[in-house]
Each structure stands twice: as structure tokens, then as C-alpha cells.
Amino acid sequence: MATTLQESIEELLPEIIALRHELHTHPEIRFEEVWTSDRIATFLTENGIEHKRGYAKGTGIVAWIKGGGERTVALRTDMDALDIQEETGLDYTSTIPQRMHACGHDGHMANLCGVAKLLNGRRDELKGTVKFIFQPAEELAAGGRYMVEEGAIADADAVFGLHCWPTLPVGSVGFKSGAAMASADMFIINVTGKGCHAADPGAGVDPILVAAHITTALQSIVSRETNPWDAAVVTVARINSGFASNVIPETAIMEGTFRALSEKVRLRLRDSIERIATLTALAHRARAEVIFSPDCYPLLYNDEAMTKFVRDTAESALGSERLIDLKYPTMGAEDFAFYLQEKPGSFFFIGNNPSDTEPYPNLHSPHFNFSDDALPTSIELMSAVAIRFLAGL
């Protein structure tokens, strides 16, 4: 008698959990995922799954399983870690200083490897081709854009992705049709003043003071220039200046992000940041140069029909009691948005909190860890989505 998806998952789960722990100990940041790429390629080879390497500056992988039909569905995972010192105290904690899988990408990779192995064992049941996208540099460097530009999903009819979510309970799945995650742009503001002795500030132009005024003034963009019903965030996350306590330095560097849920608001934020920074600096006898990163993240917009398809699949596979319809989008950003600009699809959220009473550490926290208890749900749903989409259900 043929085994069910749940029975197959139960059988392969110990291997996938061990793989997740191994990936967690070897976190690598954007475009440096060499060990990670090698490990995933080894897994795919050992399981007889065809794949091609070298995408997105070298570490990206596209794998595929061909069934007996014309349709193609793409499933994507991110691969990179963050520049964070881990403080979880786990037995499988990061072995690399200032590197940590603090956003769950180790779990996402393990999930997709589990899905690939499970579906490869059911190859004869597939009514088309499943593509598995292992993408580097989701954090800060928009690796998804490179994968799309290099044709990773050019032949796909739809694309799906997921993210673990610490505010949702393990075993649940969250859905948001339409605008689901904000756009995100990064900026650098170079403030140039005039250095001098700290005892004689009048002889110079203090760039730290100017940076402080710019930081304060930027907050008025959301509070006074943006309609209250238009979601927007402007954040200065880093200011770097000076080397000594008795010297007013020549320059200060400010770095931050701005986020929006519409292109109109996004462009308005960009214009306002440049205007406020340059004119505030001028008012204080300094100069400010604003540089916007080309690695901007567009609004993540989930296709309504594809989101309904995933939700219906989840209801059939998991039961309606485990589904959560999210009322609001998040102001976090995701470069899965690039895939959704290219193909119809949906990005959904897998519950990661195993506790019924305690909050879970947030994403990008040094205490965050992907919950192994979330893997059965994510593997089952991702597998079911691929099978049902290829079958035209």
C-alpha cells in the first residue's frame, strides 16, 4: 500500500532535522554561501536529483524533478545568514563568529531539501516538473533579482515560497493576499563638515550634530508628510563618525532604510529623504550626499488566485483550524517579490513558536532559532502545493 505524505515525512524527518542543524552551524552571508552551496549540492546528488550550480554570483542552485506533464512549478528557499553573534546556547550553535542563521533560512533550506527528496520518491505521480530554487543573498543584497534575471524560473507557470514566522504557533500557516510585505530601500548619507579641536567647535562644522539634526528631521516624513492611512517607515539604523573624544571629525556616515506598501509612497519617501538631508546639512553649513542602494526590494504582492490555491491546499492537507488569515501586511521586506513580479505565485508564513504561553524571539534576534517542530507542516504543505498545482487541481 502506498504511503501517505505524512508517513513519508515521518520517515525522512530525522535526516532533515540533522541537515538543518548542520546548516545552522555553518552560517554564511550574502554571496559567500560556498560551504552551504556545496552541502546542498551533495544532498541533491546523493538523492539523484538533477541540478545546476553557479547562479547569482556562483552559489545559487536550481534543481528539478521531471514528471509526466507539461506544467512547471517552482519552489524557492533562501540560503544566507546574518552578521550577528549567536547567543542561543544550542548544541549546534554557529561555529563562525559574527555569523548566524537568525532568520530561519537554515530551516527553509532543510524544508526544501525534504520536499525534494519526498517528491523524488513520488516522481511517477507528478504531472509535470518541479523546480527547486536555492537562492543566496536574500538579506541586504537582493539575490532573488539575480536568480530571476538569470532565468531560474523562466519556464515556470507559478512560483511559491515560505518563511517561518515567530508570532504564529507551530503547526499553523498564515496567508495574506495582495500586498503582504513592504518594499525596502537602503540609503547612505555622507555628511561632510569641518574638523577641529573639540575645545573650539566654532572653528569647525560638526558633522555629528548635523547627522543628529538630519535623523530627527527624517522622522517628520512619516508623521507630517505621509497620509496616516499610507503605511511607511523611515529608519536611521547606523551613524559612524570620529575616532577620538577630543576631536570633532570631518565626516559622518548615516545608514538606514525606508519602507512602503505602494510605489507612490516609496518614491515620495525617497524624494523627501534626499531633500531633508541635503537642505538640513546646508542649514548647518555642511554638505550631505545621499546614496540609494541599487539593491532595493519591491513590494511583495501575492497573487489572489494563487494565494487562494495555497490556502485551499493547506485546508485540505492540514485542516481549517490550522489556517490563519493575516489582517495586515508586514513592513518587513523579502526579495521573493522579484519572483512574483515575473510569475504568479504566493508567499506564505509557517508558524515557528512551539509555546502556547511564551512569546518567541523575533527574527534577526541573536536568540532566534528555527523550530524543528515546524518542519512537518512546511514539508507537507510545500509538497502538496507542488503536487496539486501540477495536477491542475
C-alpha positions in Angstrom: 0.0 0.0 0.0 1.3 3.5 -0.9 2.5 5.6 1.9 0.8 8.9 2.7 2.7 12.2 2.6 2.6 12.2 6.4 4.1 8.8 6.6 6.8 9.7 4.2 7.6 12.9 6.1 7.8 11.0 9.4 10.3 8.6 7.8 12.7 11.3 6.4 12.3 13.8 9.3 15.3 12.7 11.4 17.6 13.2 8.3 16.1 16.6 7.5 16.4 17.8 11.1 20.0 16.7 11.2 20.7 18.5 8.0 19.0 21.7 9.4 21.3 21.5 12.5 24.3 21.1 10.2 23.4 24.1 8.1 22.8 26.1 11.3 26.4 25.5 12.4 27.8 26.9 9.1 26.1 30.2 8.5 27.4 32.2 5.6 26.3 35.7 4.5 25.4 37.1 1.1 27.2 35.6 -1.9 29.6 33.8 0.4 27.5 30.7 0.8 30.2 28.4 -0.6 30.1 25.7 2.1 26.3 25.9 2.1 26.0 25.5 -1.7 28.4 22.6 -1.6 26.4 20.8 1.1 23.1 21.3 -0.7 24.6 20.1 -4.0 25.9 17.0 -2.1 22.4 16.3 -0.8 20.9 16.6 -4.2 23.5 14.4 -5.8 23.1 11.7 -3.1 19.4 11.6 -3.8 19.7 11.5 -7.6 18.2 14.9 -8.1 19.4 16.8 -11.2 20.7 20.3 -10.6 22.7 23.2 -12.0 25.0 25.4 -10.0 26.6 28.8 -10.4 23.6 31.1 -10.3 23.6 34.5 -8.6 27.4 35.2 -8.5 28.1 31.5 -8.0 26.4 30.0 -5.0 22.8 29.7 -6.3 21.4 26.3 -7.3 18.4 25.3 -9.5 17.3 21.6 -9.2 14.5 19.9 -10.9 12.4 16.7 -11.0 10.6 15.9 -14.2 7.2 14.2 -14.1 4.9 13.3 -16.9 3.3 16.5 -17.8 3.8 20.0 -19.3 3.3 22.2 -16.3 6.2 23.5 -14.2 6.0 24.8 -10.7 8.9 26.5 -8.9 9.6 26.3 -5.1 12.2 28.7 -3.6 14.3 28.9 -0.5 16.9 31.5 0.7 20.3 30.3 1.8 22.2 33.1 3.6 22.7 34.0 7.2 23.2 37.3 9.0 26.0 39.3 10.5 25.0 38.5 14.1 26.8 36.8 17.0 24.7 33.9 18.1 23.5 33.8 21.7 21.2 30.7 21.7 23.5 28.4 23.6 22.4 25.5 21.3 24.4 22.3 20.9 24.6 23.1 17.2 25.3 26.8 17.6 27.1 28.8 14.9 30.8 27.9 14.5 31.6 31.1 12.7 32.0 34.4 14.7 29.6 37.2 13.9 27.6 34.9 11.6 24.2 33.4 12.5 21.1 31.9 10.9 18.9 34.3 12.8 16.1 34.5 10.2 15.4 30.8 9.8 17.0 30.2 6.4 18.6 27.0 7.7 15.1 25.7 8.2 13.9 27.0 4.8 16.8 25.1 3.1 16.2 21.9 5.1 12.5 22.1 4.3 13.1 22.4 0.5 15.6 19.5 0.7 13.0 17.5 2.4 10.4 18.4 -0.2 12.8 17.5 -3.0 13.6 14.1 -1.5 9.9 13.3 -0.8 8.8 14.3 -4.3 11.7 12.5 -6.0 10.3 9.3 -4.4 7.0 10.1 -5.9 8.3 11.1 -9.3 5.8 8.8 -11.1 2.9 10.7 -9.5 4.0 14.1 -10.7 2.0 15.6 -13.6 4.8 18.0 -14.6 8.1 19.4 -13.5 9.1 20.7 -10.0 11.9 23.2 -9.9 13.8 23.9 -6.6 15.4 27.3 -6.3 18.2 27.6 -3.7 18.9 31.4 -3.7 21.8 33.2 -2.0 21.8 36.8 -0.6 18.2 37.4 0.5 19.5 39.6 3.3 20.5 43.1 2.1 21.7 42.1 -1.4 18.5 41.1 -3.3 19.8 37.8 -4.6 16.4 36.9 -5.9 16.8 39.6 -8.6 19.8 37.8 -9.9 18.1 34.4 -10.0 15.2 35.9 -11.9 17.4 37.8 -14.3 19.4 34.6 -15.0 16.2 32.7 -15.9 15.8 30.4 -12.9 12.0 30.5 -13.2 11.6 31.5 -16.9 9.9 28.2 -17.7 7.7 28.1 -14.5 4.0 28.5 -14.6 3.9 29.6 -10.9 6.3 30.1 -8.0 5.8 29.6 -4.3 7.9 30.4 -1.2 7.5 30.4 2.6 9.0 32.0 5.7 9.0 30.9 9.3 7.1 33.3 11.5 7.8 33.6 15.2 4.4 35.2 16.1 2.5 32.2 14.7 2.2 28.9 16.6 3.9 25.8 15.3 1.7 23.8 13.0 -0.2 26.9 11.7 0.1 28.6 8.4 -0.5 32.3 7.7 -1.8 33.8 4.5 -2.1 37.3 3.1 -3.4 38.0 -0.4 -2.3 41.2 -2.2 0.2 43.4 -0.5 1.9 41.1 2.0 5.4 42.6 2.7 6.7 46.1 2.2 9.2 47.4 -0.3 12.6 48.3 1.2 15.3 50.7 0.0 18.6 51.3 1.7 20.4 54.6 1.9 23.7 56.1 2.9 24.0 59.8 3.8 27.6 61.1 3.8 27.7 64.3 5.9 30.8 66.5 5.4 31.6 69.2 7.8 34.9 70.7 9.0 37.1 69.0 11.6 38.6 70.9 14.5 39.6 70.6 18.2 36.7 69.6 20.5 37.5 72.7 22.7 36.9 75.1 19.8 33.7 73.9 18.0 33.3 77.3 16.4 36.4 76.8 14.3 34.7 73.8 12.5 31.4 72.4 11.4 30.3 69.4 13.5 29.1 66.6 11.2 27.8 64.6 14.2 25.5 67.4 15.2 24.3 67.7 11.6 23.7 64.0 11.4 21.6 64.2 14.6 19.5 67.0 13.1 19.0 65.0 9.9 18.0 62.0 11.9 15.4 64.0 13.8 14.1 65.7 10.7 13.7 62.5 8.7 11.1 61.4 11.3 8.8 64.1 10.1 8.4 62.4 6.7 6.1 59.7 8.2 4.5 61.9 10.8 3.9 65.1 8.7 4.4 64.3 5.0 2.6 60.9 4.7 -1.1 60.3 4.9 -2.0 58.4 8.1 -3.6 55.6 6.1 -0.4 55.0 4.0 2.0 52.7 5.8 5.6 53.9 5.8 8.7 53.5 7.8 12.0 55.6 7.7 14.8 54.3 9.9 18.3 55.5 10.5 20.0 52.4 11.8 23.6 53.4 11.9 25.7 56.5 12.4 29.5 56.3 12.3 31.9 59.2 12.9 35.1 60.1 14.6 37.9 58.3 16.4 38.7 60.4 19.5 36.7 62.1 22.2 38.6 65.4 21.9 38.3 65.8 18.1 35.3 67.0 16.1 35.7 64.9 12.9 35.4 65.9 9.3 32.7 63.5 8.3 29.8 61.3 9.5 28.1 58.4 7.7 24.5 57.6 8.2 22.8 54.4 7.0 19.2 53.2 7.1 16.2 52.0 5.2 12.8 53.2 4.1 9.7 51.0 3.5 6.3 51.4 2.0 3.3 49.4 0.7 2.9 51.3 -2.6 5.2 52.6 -5.3 3.7 56.1 -5.0 4.6 56.3 -1.3 8.0 54.7 -1.9 9.0 57.4 -4.4 7.7 60.1 -2.2 9.8 58.8 0.7 12.9 58.7 -1.5 12.5 62.3 -2.6 11.8 63.5 0.9 14.9 61.8 2.3 17.2 63.5 -0.3 15.6 66.9 0.2 15.6 66.9 4.0 19.2 65.5 4.3 20.8 68.0 1.8 18.9 71.1 3.0 19.3 70.3 6.7 23.0 69.9 6.2 23.1 73.2 4.2 21.3 75.0 7.0 24.1 73.9 9.4 27.0 74.9 7.0 27.6 71.3 6.0 27.1 69.2 2.9 25.2 65.9 2.6 25.3 63.4 -0.2 22.5 60.8 -0.3 23.2 57.5 -2.0 20.4 55.0 -2.6 21.4 51.3 -3.0 20.5 49.7 -6.3 19.6 46.6 -4.4 16.1 47.8 -3.5 13.3 45.3 -2.7 9.9 45.8 -4.4 6.6 45.4 -2.7 5.8 41.7 -2.2 2.3 41.3 -3.8 0.7 37.9 -3.5 -1.5 36.8 -6.5 -5.1 36.5 -5.2 -5.8 33.3 -7.1 -2.5 31.6 -6.2 -3.0 32.6 -2.5 -6.4 31.0 -2.5 -5.0 27.9 -4.2 -2.3 27.6 -1.4 -4.9 28.2 1.3 -7.3 25.6 -0.2 -4.4 23.2 -0.4 -3.5 23.8 3.3 -7.1 23.4 4.4 -7.2 20.0 2.6 -3.8 18.8 3.9 -3.8 20.3 7.4 -7.3 21.2 8.4 -9.0 24.6 8.6 -8.2 25.0 12.3 -4.5 25.5 11.5 -5.0 28.3 9.0 -4.6 32.0 9.9 -5.7 34.8 7.6 -3.4 37.7 8.4 -5.2 41.0 8.5 -2.3 43.3 7.9 0.9 43.1 5.8 4.3 43.3 7.5 6.7 46.2 7.0 9.5 43.6 6.7 10.7 43.0 3.1 11.6 39.9 1.1 13.2 39.5 -2.3 10.7 36.8 -3.2 8.9 39.9 -4.5 11.2 39.7 -7.6 9.8 36.2 -8.4 6.2 37.4 -8.0 6.9 40.3 -10.5 7.9 37.6 -13.0 5.3 34.8 -12.4 2.0 34.3 -10.5 2.5 32.8 -7.1 2.2 33.3 -3.3 4.5 33.6 -0.3 3.1 32.3 3.0 4.1 32.1 6.6 4.9 28.9 8.7 4.3 29.1 12.4 7.5 28.8 14.4 6.5 29.3 18.1 6.2 25.9 19.9 4.9 27.6 23.1 1.3 28.3 23.9 2.1 30.8 26.5 5.5 32.4 25.9 6.5 34.8 23.0 9.2 33.6 20.7 12.4 35.6 19.9 12.0 37.8 16.9 13.6 37.3 13.5 17.1 38.8 13.4 17.5 38.3 17.2 20.7 36.6 18.5 18.4 34.3 20.4 16.2 33.2 17.4 16.2 29.6 16.2 14.1 27.9 13.6 11.8 25.3 15.3 12.3 21.7 14.1 8.6 21.2 15.0 7.7 23.4 12.1 9.3 21.1 9.5 6.5 18.5 9.2 4.0 21.3 8.4 6.2 23.1 5.9 7.3 19.9 4.1 3.8 18.6 3.8 2.3 21.9 2.6 5.1 22.7 0.1 4.9 19.1 -1.3 1.1 19.2 -1.5 1.2 22.6 -3.3 3.6 21.2 -6.0 1.6 18.0 -6.5 -1.8 19.8 -6.7 -0.6 22.6 -8.9 0.9 20.2 -11.5 -2.3 18.1 -11.4 -4.3 21.2 -12.2 -6.4 21.0 -9.0 
